[in-house]
């Protein structure tokens, strides 16, 4: 959402709605609503989706700006349909950053609306080697794994209905990681979202570490693929071989953080797509489907440093721009509003 706010300010994207998925969905919707509000997107509606295939509540980042709101739509599918009905023909991009369960429901129940209004579907996920099948087939990426039946249905439907897809894989995220120092730089703006991201990133990494060291069949791993073990973790986030003695906390050793969702957001902008990414094409039913990051050797990144500099600048711009905005009225408690105001004033005073 941070990157989305920057692209909106630059008039490169026009977000119409955010649908929260994965249980507990209401908590996720509250976090999305609060984040949008403090990032200058209070007019973007939020809807509650389904559990996303989760059989129990999964982790939700806590934040001071996460608040319940009467403006949150109880049915995300209804919200999505309302947005599509108002849209021009073939003008809407659907960006999926989590389970594909809700999109599967939308296609099943509103197929004609989906076909007529959707320009393309952009997915942060993964596919089986595209040369091994006549059609695109989802792999065991986490987002697919949350509800594999829904993931298969979405890809099959898009190909049958001739709706283009763009899939960005984990290999792309691995190819252009964020350095933890960027989180420190963003936090120095004193924007509440930036400081929360830095705090929660540490917690998230430590929680992921606790999952990967569990046996493959342990329910505590939740939907984590079996390939994501301790050796994978060290290679992916630390860039070293697995030590003989495993630590309890790994944050101080982390050298890189993978930017799955922000890179998928950038893929929605044609100029960024052509400048920073190499896409592999798969034609099905005479429709072009794009894949970025087909394997570890071909991660789809044109210039790693240029891409890192691009999204780093966008992150910083989003934080600074929302801090400089005039005070807006948000229906939260007075302590929260006071905190928003003081955070903004602090940066303005230093800049002056």
C-alpha positions as a printed Julia matrix, in Angstrom:
352×3 Matrix{Float64}:
   0.0     0.0     0.0
   2.94    2.35    0.59
   4.16    1.91   -2.97
   0.6     2.14   -4.25
   0.2     5.55   -2.62
   3.34    6.83   -4.34
   2.19    5.61   -7.75
  -1.2     7.18   -7.22
   0.34   10.55   -6.39
   2.31   10.3    -9.62
  -0.95    9.52  -11.49
   0.43    6.18  -12.64
  -2.2     4.02  -10.92
  -5.75    4.73   -9.83
  -6.68    2.23   -7.09
 -10.41    1.56   -6.97
 -10.66   -0.84   -4.0
  -8.71   -3.09   -1.64
 -10.1    -6.49   -0.66
  -8.62   -8.09    2.47
  -8.23  -11.87    2.46
  -6.81  -14.59    4.73
  -8.26  -15.15    8.18
  -8.69  -13.08   10.35
 -10.02  -10.98    7.49
 -11.62   -8.22    9.55
  -8.33   -7.51   11.31
  -6.62   -7.35    7.92
  -9.32   -5.03    6.61
  -8.86   -2.76    9.64
  -5.11   -2.62    8.96
  -5.7    -1.86    5.28
  -8.24    0.86    6.12
  -5.93    2.55    8.6
  -2.91    2.3     6.32
  -4.77    3.81    3.39
  -6.01    6.65    5.59
  -2.58    7.7     6.86
  -1.04    7.32    3.39
  -3.46    9.79    1.83
  -5.88    7.28    0.27
  -8.86    7.67    2.57
 -11.19    7.62   -0.45
 -10.15    4.12   -1.57
 -12.75    1.65   -0.25
 -11.85   -1.52    1.63
 -13.86   -4.73    1.59
 -13.74   -7.95    3.59
 -12.92  -11.05    1.57
 -12.89  -14.7     2.51
 -10.57  -16.74    4.7
  -8.38  -17.51    1.7
  -8.15  -21.19    2.51
  -6.77  -20.61    6.02
  -8.19  -23.13    8.48
  -7.18  -20.94   11.41
  -6.26  -17.33   12.04
  -2.89  -16.41   10.59
  -0.52  -13.66   11.65
  -1.69  -10.05   11.3
   0.67   -7.14   11.89
  -0.52   -4.94   14.71
  -0.31   -1.19   14.2
  -1.51    1.95   15.96
  -3.19    3.06   12.73
  -5.17   -0.19   12.41
  -8.73    0.72   13.4
 -12.22   -0.58   12.77
 -14.37    1.63   10.59
 -18.0     1.66    9.54
 -16.81    2.46    6.03
 -15.35   -1.04    5.56
 -17.58   -3.07    3.25
 -18.71   -6.36    4.76
 -18.64   -8.17    1.4
 -15.53   -7.76   -0.68
 -17.09   -9.52   -3.68
 -19.96   -7.01   -3.75
 -17.46   -4.16   -3.58
 -15.45   -5.66   -6.44
 -18.58   -6.06   -8.55
 -19.63   -2.47   -7.94
 -16.21   -1.27   -9.05
 -16.3    -3.4   -12.19
 -19.81   -2.27  -13.13
 -18.7     1.37  -13.11
 -15.52    0.71  -15.08
 -14.98    1.01  -18.8
 -14.66   -2.13  -20.88
 -11.37   -3.98  -20.44
  -9.91   -1.25  -18.2
  -9.39   -2.89  -14.8
  -6.25   -4.6   -13.55
  -6.8    -7.03  -10.69
  -3.7    -7.38   -8.5
  -3.56  -10.49   -6.31
  -1.02  -10.43   -3.49
  -2.4   -13.29   -1.4
  -4.71  -16.29   -1.8
  -6.68  -16.46   -5.05
  -9.85  -17.65   -3.29
 -11.79  -14.4    -3.65
 -10.91  -13.99   -7.31
 -12.09  -17.55   -7.92
 -15.46  -16.68   -6.36
 -15.7   -13.51   -8.44
 -15.07  -15.42  -11.67
 -17.47  -18.25  -10.77
 -20.35  -15.99   -9.77
 -19.8   -13.05  -12.12
 -18.06  -14.46  -15.17
 -19.52  -12.09  -17.77
 -18.7    -9.04  -15.66
 -15.15  -10.33  -15.18
 -14.65  -10.94  -18.91
 -16.07   -7.6   -20.0
 -14.26   -5.31  -17.56
 -10.93   -6.91  -16.62
  -7.9    -5.95  -18.7
  -5.49   -8.35  -16.98
  -4.84  -10.19  -13.73
  -1.47   -9.61  -12.04
  -0.46  -12.31   -9.54
   2.33  -12.53   -7.0
   2.74  -16.29   -7.09
   4.44  -18.87   -9.22
   4.0   -21.37  -12.05
   5.31  -24.77  -13.04
   7.9   -24.55  -15.86
   5.91  -22.98  -18.68
   7.46  -25.2   -21.37
   6.36  -28.37  -19.58
   2.63  -27.8   -20.15
   0.36  -26.48  -22.87
  -1.18  -24.09  -20.36
  -0.09  -22.19  -17.26
  -0.22  -24.29  -14.1
   0.31  -22.83  -10.61
   3.17  -24.2    -8.52
   3.49  -24.48   -4.73
   4.16  -20.78   -4.1
   2.74  -19.71   -0.75
  -0.12  -17.67   -2.24
  -1.14  -20.57   -4.46
  -0.73  -23.05   -1.63
  -3.2   -21.18    0.57
  -5.98  -22.46   -1.7
  -4.55  -24.55   -4.52
  -7.97  -25.45   -5.89
  -8.78  -21.75   -6.27
  -5.37  -21.03   -7.83
  -5.85  -23.74  -10.45
  -9.36  -22.51  -11.18
  -8.25  -18.88  -11.62
  -5.45  -19.75  -14.04
  -7.6   -22.21  -15.99
 -10.46  -19.71  -16.2
  -8.3   -16.78  -17.29
  -6.8   -18.88  -20.08
 -10.16  -20.25  -21.22
 -11.85  -16.84  -21.03
  -8.94  -15.11  -22.8
  -8.13  -12.75  -19.94
  -4.36  -12.06  -19.87
  -2.37  -12.84  -16.75
   0.95  -11.53  -15.47
   2.7   -13.73  -12.91
   5.64  -12.52  -10.85
   7.5   -15.34   -9.1
   9.66  -15.63   -6.01
  12.74  -15.71   -8.27
  12.12  -12.08   -9.16
  11.79  -11.12   -5.51
  15.02  -12.98   -4.73
  16.7   -11.11   -7.59
  16.14   -7.64   -6.14
  15.95   -7.74   -2.33
  15.73   -4.79    0.01
  18.6    -4.02    2.35
  17.43   -3.69    5.98
  19.13   -0.28    6.07
  16.35    1.08    3.86
  13.88    0.39    6.66
  16.02    2.53    8.96
  16.02    5.34    6.4
  12.25    5.21    6.03
  11.75    5.11    9.79
  13.72    8.33   10.13
  10.77   10.12    8.51
   8.88    9.24   11.73
   5.88    8.22    9.64
   3.91    5.74   11.75
   3.65    3.28    8.86
   7.43    3.36    8.31
   8.28    2.81   11.97
   5.74    0.01   12.16
   7.12   -1.7     9.04
  10.62   -1.71   10.52
   9.37   -3.14   13.82
   7.14   -5.75   12.25
   9.76   -6.83    9.73
  11.97   -8.03   12.57
   9.07   -9.83   14.21
   8.02  -11.38   10.91
  11.51  -12.65   10.11
  11.9   -14.2    13.54
   8.47  -15.83   13.27
   9.32  -17.2     9.82
  12.56  -18.6    11.24
  10.63  -20.43   13.94
   8.45  -22.01   11.24
  11.19  -23.12    8.86
  13.05  -25.05   11.56
   9.95  -27.16   12.23
   9.57  -30.6    10.57
   7.87  -30.46    7.12
   4.65  -32.04    8.42
   4.35  -29.87   11.53
   1.03  -27.91   11.51
   2.89  -24.94   12.97
   4.36  -24.32    9.5
   0.83  -23.44    8.31
   0.85  -23.07    4.49
   4.63  -22.78    4.17
   5.94  -25.04    1.34
   8.24  -27.89    2.41
  11.13  -26.43    0.35
  11.22  -23.49    2.78
  13.51  -24.98    5.4
  16.38  -23.58    7.48
  18.88  -23.99    4.63
  16.57  -22.07    2.29
  16.16  -19.33    4.9
  19.9   -18.77    5.3
  20.47  -18.7     1.55
  17.54  -16.36    0.93
  17.82  -13.84    3.75
  21.38  -14.11    5.02
  23.36  -15.29    2.01
  25.39  -17.81    3.98
  25.56  -21.53    4.6
  23.49  -22.93    7.44
  25.55  -22.96   10.7
  25.94  -26.11   12.75
  24.27  -24.49   15.75
  20.96  -22.81   14.91
  20.24  -19.45   16.6
  16.95  -18.57   18.28
  16.81  -15.13   16.66
  18.22  -14.29   13.23
  17.37  -10.62   12.64
  20.87   -9.3    13.33
  22.26  -11.61   10.64
  19.72  -10.72    7.95
  21.27   -9.05    4.91
  18.27   -8.87    2.57
  14.49   -8.79    2.64
  12.46   -9.93   -0.34
  10.06   -7.41   -1.87
   7.35   -9.72   -3.18
   4.33   -7.41   -3.15
   5.98   -4.08   -4.07
   7.5    -5.6    -7.22
   4.08   -6.96   -8.2
   2.63   -3.47   -7.73
   5.31   -2.03  -10.02
   4.37   -4.61  -12.65
   0.98   -2.92  -12.93
   2.62    0.17  -14.47
   3.56   -0.4   -18.12
   6.55    1.96  -18.06
   8.08    0.26  -15.02
   7.29   -3.15  -16.48
   9.19   -2.46  -19.7
  12.06   -0.62  -17.99
  12.85   -2.96  -15.12
  11.55   -6.42  -15.99
  12.1    -9.11  -18.64
   8.88  -10.96  -19.31
   8.6   -14.44  -20.76
   5.54  -14.93  -22.94
   3.21  -17.92  -23.03
   0.46  -17.78  -25.66
  -2.71  -19.7   -24.84
  -5.82  -19.45  -27.02
  -4.09  -16.67  -28.97
  -3.78  -14.55  -25.8
  -0.41  -13.52  -24.4
   0.29  -14.37  -20.75
   3.45  -13.01  -19.13
   5.73  -14.58  -16.54
   8.49  -12.71  -14.73
  11.1   -14.93  -13.08
  10.77  -18.32  -14.75
  13.67  -19.78  -12.78
  16.56  -18.88  -10.5
  18.87  -18.22  -13.44
  16.3   -16.07  -15.26
  14.77  -13.93  -12.53
  13.4   -11.32  -14.91
  15.31   -8.35  -13.46
  16.97   -6.11  -16.03
  19.13   -4.05  -13.67
  19.07   -4.92   -9.98
  20.53   -1.61   -8.74
  18.27    0.51  -10.93
  15.18   -1.33   -9.7
  16.27   -1.08   -6.07
  16.89    2.65   -6.44
  13.5     3.06   -8.12
  11.39    1.44   -5.43
  13.5     2.91   -2.61
  12.82    6.42   -3.91
   9.11    5.63   -4.27
   8.9     4.36   -0.69
  10.56    7.49    0.65
   8.4     9.74   -1.53
   5.22    8.06   -0.26
   6.17    8.61    3.38
   7.28   12.2     2.96
   4.35   13.23    0.75
   1.71   11.92    3.17
   3.42   13.69    6.08
   3.24   17.02    4.28
  -0.45   16.74    3.46
  -2.95   19.05    5.19
  -4.58   17.58    8.26
  -7.59   15.44    7.42
 -10.44   14.38    9.64
 -10.35   10.69   10.42
 -12.97    9.05   12.6
 -10.52    7.63   15.13
 -10.02    8.39   18.8
  -8.41   11.7    19.77
  -5.13   10.13   20.9
  -4.64    8.64   17.43
  -5.39   11.92   15.67
  -2.98   13.75   17.98
  -0.27   11.25   17.13
  -0.85   11.68   13.39
  -0.58   15.46   13.75
   2.55   15.37   15.9
   4.32   13.0    13.5
   3.6    15.35   10.6
   4.68   18.46   12.47
   7.95   16.88   13.56
   9.1    16.29    9.99
   7.94   19.69    8.74
   9.81   21.47   11.51
  13.04   19.62   10.77
  12.7    20.24    7.04
  12.15   23.95    7.64
